[in-house]
Amino acid sequence: MREALNKVHEWPSLYMFKFIMEPDDHRINAVLAVFPPEVEVLRKYSQAGKYVGLTVKEVMMSADEVVARYDQVALIEGVIVL
């Protein structure tokens, strides 16, 4: 993943993280706690409201930082990392 990120990004770079989960406040807050408070967060609910997609935009300094964020979120049960 690091190599692929380095091929398409020049660091620092604005990166969009994407996650899908059931719309549970505890789970959403756990994901958002991984990021600093100043990031831009977009929420999009599925038509039936069973799922929510989170897009988090943050300026990252390296591919290693991106991978570290994904690794942290991957530990949260019920979150699909895209």
Secondary structure as GFF3:
##gff-version 3
##sequence-region A 1 82
A	DSSP	alpha_helix	2	8	.	.	.	ID=ss1
A	DSSP	beta_strand	13	21	.	.	.	ID=ss2
A	DSSP	alpha_helix	25	32	.	.	.	ID=ss3
A	DSSP	beta_strand	40	45	.	.	.	ID=ss4
A	DSSP	beta_strand	52	60	.	.	.	ID=ss5
A	DSSP	alpha_helix	63	74	.	.	.	ID=ss6
A	DSSP	beta_strand	80	81	.	.	.	ID=ss7
###
